[in-house]
Amino acid sequence: MFRPRKERSKREKLSKDSIKKARKIFLYLRPYSGAYAIGWIFLALSSLVGLLFPLLMGQLLGTGSDQPSALDGLLSQVSITDVNSVAVALFLVFGAQAIFGFFRIIIFTYVTESALRDLKHKAFTRLLYMPMDFFNTNKVGELTSRISSDVEQVRTVLNTTIAEFFRQIIIIVGGVAFLMFLSWKLALIMLGTLPVMMAIAVVFGRFIKKLSKQAQDESATSNSIIEESLMGISNVKSFTREMFMLGKYSTAINKIKSINVKAGIWRGTFASFIILCLFGAIVFIIWQGLLLTSGPNPELAQKDFFSFIMFTIMMGASFGSIADMYSAIMKAVGATEHLMGIIDTSNEQDEKTGTAKPEITGKVAFESVSFHYPQRKDVQVLKDVSFASQSNQTVALVGSSGAGKSTVASLLLQYYDLTGGSILFDGVDSTTIDLEHLRSHMAFVPQEVILFSGTIRENIAFGNLEASEEEIIEAARKANAWDFIDTFPDKLETEVGDRGIQLSGGQKQRIAIARAILKNPKILILDEATSALDSESEKAVQSALDELMKGRTSFVIAHRLSTIKKADTILVFDHGEIVESGQHDSLIDMDGVYANLVSLQGVEHS
């Protein structure tokens, strides 16, 4: 289950199943297991052929010695006294390595990119179908970081690091086998250092993994600060809070720096320790080897000693690189765990199990509905709310801020589960209705319209992806949007910019209305769609809304009461309850909450 950063950090300290969760990445490699297996074969062949290099070089360096070599039988096809033949053999080794390495890289890249494509698609799919409360408790910046930076870490490991890691393991294991064959005494000296190094590698790797995951979390936090600052740049500038946001960002990136510097110190300490031990071991082995090659009855041929030294140096390089590779793999384990956290979190597809697809005509009924938000269980937002609307009626929701009006809109759209009561659509309980089927008959025009980057055409067509050119233009005309669209040089192909920044508030509202018209919903929800507009824009948008509401059930949330005087039913909310209901004139005659709101706004009574 994916959790907010603070909760997740606490959980990670206690978690013992990170590796188990990370292993789920193999589910995405499974469809390409055949190609992946071939890639591993090429990796093994490349590594095994590479072991011939120190063997041949050692024998070549010892060609001046007449002592019989333990490898004479193995190298009977190569004249080690002939420099040319050894050089040809070495070039053949390099050629075979090049061919095997070429195909290994191509295959690993294909498998990795295919698996990560599937993983990103799955993660984004899960995000799109997450319930609204998920986005109330998780920052967009963190979520986008999981899809981008974490996937990039996994890509690097699957493409390169894990292959090189196992290549070094093959070199070490193969090297040990050759060393035992050449001289078991010297081999035991080498093996005496191996367990200690590996134990230290595991301890350091776990510690570095924890620091790396902390750095990832802080990086996600810093990214969310950037995103929030740029998305709300008008607020930042109008309140002259550039330095404040810079301060928040500086604090975040300083934390990242501190964590990464700390991790770097530990990695550096580890690398230095390995190098010191490694070179000390090499010196000791050379000393012992020289003792074995000297004397009247040497136990080790000089050319075998040179091969031994070449293997030792090669294995030393492998030991030295394993630490960084191990920490990189552990970092990818953390990144994979985060991604799997998103994928394993239940979403609307899991929780909304309704399958009924009744005819939706616009009849809606709230029956004793109670609700509180999952993160604020102590605050009852709606209390035993009941009302009903018929097809093609307009229901207005009025009341002070926080009275529960927008919550009704969210519940109509099935953003949250009820804590009590039920909502019926044409007499069918909403929990039994297929969610996509239900929402396909609904359209929502919010107060703050967010357009997608792209063209005006693409934003209007979002309401109906199959719409023709004529249908898009007709929707724009009905929304009073065509007049200004037609003045643009590129007309429908005009780019709206990020979140529609190239258009005014009134223009964005009319594009959103055109989008809703094109969808042709049975149920329309308007959440204060004109409250943020100037008088001229409000008039144009209200005219478009009047056109949009024809022939469909409309729920209108309004602060400007002059816009809902003609509503079939007006519901007056106060502290989560319906305190008054009726038409405009009857509510005025009641001289209650509604009449007081009308009086405060100076709205004419008739």
PyMOL commands that set and color helices and strands:
alter all, ss='L'
color gray80, all
select helices_A, chain A and resi 5-14+18-50+52-61+83-128+132-137+140-182+184-231+233-238+242-293+302-344+348-351+405-412+430-432+435-439+456-461+469-478+482-485+491-493+498-500+505-519+535-548+561-564+584-590+593-601
alter helices_A, ss='H'
color red, helices_A
select strands_A, chain A and resi 364-371+382-389+394-399+420-425+428-429+442-445+523-527+553-557+569-574+577-582
alter strands_A, ss='S'
color yellow, strands_A
deselect
rebuild
show_as cartoon
